[in-house]
Amino acid sequence: MRTRLTEPRLFRPPQIVRSKWHVPVQVVGTVIAICGWFLGHKHKGRQFAPNIHAAFASSLMLMLTLQVCLGVYLKLHLEKGIHASIRRYIVICHGVVGKLMPIVSWVQMLFGGITALGFCREDHLGQ
């Protein structure tokens, strides 16, 4: 008799999120990201020339939109008809995008730091 602790983990990725806090925390994070997006586009302060941070922001927000749409679809618990066959793929896609988001977000922060410090302009790094 196998228990939860002794059953093999072969072909079963670890479950990262099964918490009651997942949805509320992600909603707060999404609201903060959207506020940051608008603050970055609507302020009249320091202006930057076109840069990698600005160019990458659209891709990041597209990923965020995809992730939110997939999450809302999963939260609706549609499991009959065509939804039964596509739900499995939606779960996998939601998991992949969810695991990529922290990595891509940190890269975006790196790009923001590089932009704020003025690298890759004028005589920095010979470019």
C-alpha positions in Angstrom: 0.0 0.0 0.0 1.5 3.3 -1.1 0.9 6.4 0.8 1.4 10.0 -0.3 5.0 10.0 1.0 6.0 6.7 -0.6 4.4 6.9 -4.1 6.9 7.6 -6.9 7.1 11.1 -8.2 8.0 9.9 -11.7 6.3 12.1 -14.4 4.6 14.2 -11.7 6.0 17.7 -11.4 5.8 19.2 -7.9 2.7 21.2 -7.2 3.8 24.8 -6.6 0.4 26.4 -5.9 -2.4 24.8 -4.1 -2.9 27.5 -1.5 -6.0 29.5 -0.7 -3.8 32.6 -1.0 -2.8 32.0 -4.6 -5.6 34.0 -6.3 -5.7 37.0 -3.8 -1.9 37.4 -4.0 -1.9 37.2 -7.7 -4.7 39.7 -8.1 -2.8 42.2 -5.9 0.4 41.6 -8.0 -1.6 42.1 -11.2 -3.0 45.4 -9.9 0.4 46.6 -8.9 1.8 45.7 -12.3 -1.0 47.5 -14.1 -0.5 50.6 -12.0 3.3 50.4 -12.7 2.5 50.2 -16.5 0.3 53.3 -16.3 2.8 55.2 -14.1 5.6 54.4 -16.6 3.6 55.7 -19.5 1.7 58.7 -18.1 4.2 60.5 -16.0 5.8 63.8 -17.2 9.1 63.3 -15.4 12.3 61.9 -16.7 12.0 60.8 -20.3 14.2 58.0 -21.8 15.1 57.4 -25.4 13.8 54.1 -26.8 15.4 51.3 -24.9 15.2 47.5 -24.1 13.2 48.1 -20.9 10.4 49.9 -22.8 10.5 47.4 -25.7 10.3 44.4 -23.4 7.4 45.8 -21.3 4.8 45.0 -24.0 5.8 41.4 -24.1 5.7 41.2 -20.3 2.2 42.7 -20.2 1.0 40.3 -23.0 2.3 37.4 -20.8 0.4 38.9 -17.8 -2.8 39.2 -19.8 -2.5 35.7 -21.1 -1.9 34.4 -17.6 -4.8 36.3 -16.1 -7.1 35.0 -18.9 -6.0 31.4 -18.4 -6.4 31.8 -14.6 -10.0 33.2 -15.0 -10.9 30.4 -17.4 -9.6 27.8 -14.9 -11.4 29.5 -12.0 -14.7 29.1 -13.8 -14.3 25.3 -13.5 -15.8 24.6 -17.0 -15.4 20.9 -17.3 -18.2 19.7 -19.7 -18.2 19.3 -23.5 -15.2 20.8 -25.3 -13.9 22.3 -22.1 -13.2 18.8 -20.7 -10.7 18.1 -23.5 -8.9 21.5 -23.5 -8.8 22.1 -19.8 -5.8 19.9 -19.4 -3.8 22.0 -21.9 -5.0 25.2 -20.3 -3.7 24.0 -16.9 -0.3 23.1 -18.4 0.0 26.4 -20.3 -1.1 28.3 -17.1 1.6 26.5 -15.2 4.3 27.2 -17.8 3.5 30.9 -18.1 3.2 31.1 -14.3 6.7 29.6 -13.8 8.2 31.9 -16.5 6.7 35.1 -15.1 9.1 35.6 -12.1 12.1 35.0 -14.4 10.9 37.3 -17.1 10.0 39.9 -14.5 13.4 39.9 -13.0 15.0 40.3 -16.4 12.7 43.3 -16.9 13.9 44.8 -13.6 17.5 44.2 -14.8 16.7 46.1 -18.0 15.1 48.9 -16.0 18.3 49.2 -13.9 20.5 49.2 -16.9 18.2 51.9 -18.5 18.2 54.0 -15.3 22.0 53.9 -15.0 22.4 55.0 -18.6 24.4 52.1 -19.9 24.4 51.5 -23.7 24.1 55.2 -24.3 26.7 57.8 -25.1 30.2 56.5 -24.3 29.2 53.6 -21.9 30.5 50.2 -23.1 31.6 51.6 -26.4 28.1 51.5 -27.9 
